[in-house]
Amino acid sequence: QVQLVESGGGLVQPGGSLRLSCAASGFDFGSYAMSWYRQAPGKERESVARVRSDGGSTMYPSSVKGRFTISRDNDKNMVYLQMNSLKPEDTAVYYCNARPGYFSESGGYWGQGTQVTVSS
């Protein structure tokens, strides 16, 4: 069956870095766009990074552009999110998502999430 398993979350001080990983299985990983979303308490889930199926294009919202970098390894069925210069407002549960279309905004497969807490 389809599985997306996130890891790498934790507690980090403001200005610090974390690298999230998502291990995918059960579908044709190399044909799917991969995204990272986050959801903070009391807020809607928001997209923070997306990478095309071939890794050749990425998208970020202005809130994280220049600080977050998404990458993928299609040989290992892995997607990563490198987060630098973290801010308290980055605190959220981070989710991995897989969709067939790079510009799709709904549906697909979801992981269970990993908590990221940015606090001193």
N, C-alpha and C positions, 0 to 999 in steps of 0.2 A: 504494500500500500504506500501511498504518498507520505513522505515524512520530511519535515523541515525542522531541524533542531538547532536552536541558537545557543551560543555560549560566549563567554568573555565579559559579561556584565560585572558590575561591582560598584564599590564606593571609591570615588576619586576626588581629589581636591580641585577647586577651581584653577584653571590653567593647565590641568593635567591632560593625559591622553589615555584612551582605551582603544582596543581593537576587538570588535565583535566578529564572530564567525557564525556561519550558517551552513550546516551540512544537509545536503538534499539527496533524496533517494525516492525511487518509485515512479519517476516520470522522466521524459526526455529532457534532461536539464539544459542541454545545449540549444534547445529550441525555445526556451522561455526567457523572457525578460525577468530580471530579479530586482526586487526593491527592498529597502528598509523603511519601515514606518515606526512611529513612536506615539505613545499615548500617555499623557500626564494625568494625574488625578483631576477629575472634573472637566477634562478637556476632550475634544474629539481626536480621533486618531489622525495623524498627519504623515504625509510622505516626506522623508528626509533625503532619500537618494534612490536613484534607479540606474540600472545598467542594461544595455541592450543584450540580446542573446549572444552575440558574437564578441561582446566586450568593447565594441568600437565606438560607443556613444554613452554618455552619462548625463543625468539631470539632477539638479539640486535646487531647493528653494533658497531664497536670499538669506534666510535665517542661519543656514549652515554652510553656504558656499564659501570656499576658501579654508574651511576648518575640517570638513568631513570629506573623505574619499572612499568611494565604493569601488570594489574590484571583484573579479571572479576568476576562478580556475576551472575551466570546463573539463579538464582531464580528471580533476579530483571531485567534481560536483560540489564545489564550495563557492560561497560568496562572503565577502568581508566588508566591514565598515571600519575604517580608521578614523577615529575622532580625536582631534587635537584642539587645544585651547578651549577646553570644556568650560561651560558656564553653568551656574545653578539652574538656569532655565532649560538646560538640556536634560534635566532629571525626568525620567519617564521609563516605561516599559518599552523596549525596542523589539519589533517583530520583523521577521523575514517573510517576504511574499514572492510568489512565483505566478506569472501570468504569461499567456502566449503572445500578447501584443504589447509592444513597447509603450504605446500611448494609451493603453487601457487603464481605466481608473477604478474598476471594480472587479470583484470576483477573484478567482485564482485560489491558490493554496496558501495556508498560513502556518507559521510555527507557533509555539506556545509562549514565546516571548522571553526576554532576559532583562532584568532590572538594572538600570544605570542610575546611580545617585551621585550628584556632584555637590559636595558640601565640604566646608572646612570644619 
